[in-house]
Amino acid sequence: MFVKAGAIIPTQQVVQYTDQAPIDPLTLTAYPAKTGSALYYEDDGHTFEYEQGAFFKRTIVQTTSERSTELVIGKAAGSYTPPDRSIIVQFVDMGAEPREVLIGGKKISKVEASKLRSLKVGWSYDGEKKVVMVKTSEQPSEIVVEVQR
């Protein structure tokens, strides 16, 4: 697969049809670049209420410097509220294990990759794939995830 540097691609678990299960977790895969952005949009998938503002929309911005990579998931817009869920941010092509990972400026704990899905918050690093995975919960306010080298 070819992906433009700076792209942020949202994905969900595999389902056979849209009503099978709510999106949980929402996975955001960030491909490194100095800057990149995406717009995430979701609605109830059934009605035309999105025309009256019943949607969920967020701007996602990634910035990378020599010292860190930061992903800012902007404040939610619209009146639709998705079901409670987790967010997993995957930072690909990370050459080395991070020094630390912060969410909202607060350091979070490193965990084994196999345990990450069962926890509410944490991070892991896959040295073979060079991927940092960070897990947190969805919230309507801004979410800032920072990976420090």
Secondary structure by P-SEA (a helix, b strand, c coil): ccccccbbbbbbcccccccccccccbbbbbbbcccbbbbbbbccccccccccccbbbbbbbbbbcccbbbbbbcccccccccccbbbbbbbccccccccccccccbbbbbccccccccccccccccccccbbbbbbbbcccbbbbbbcc
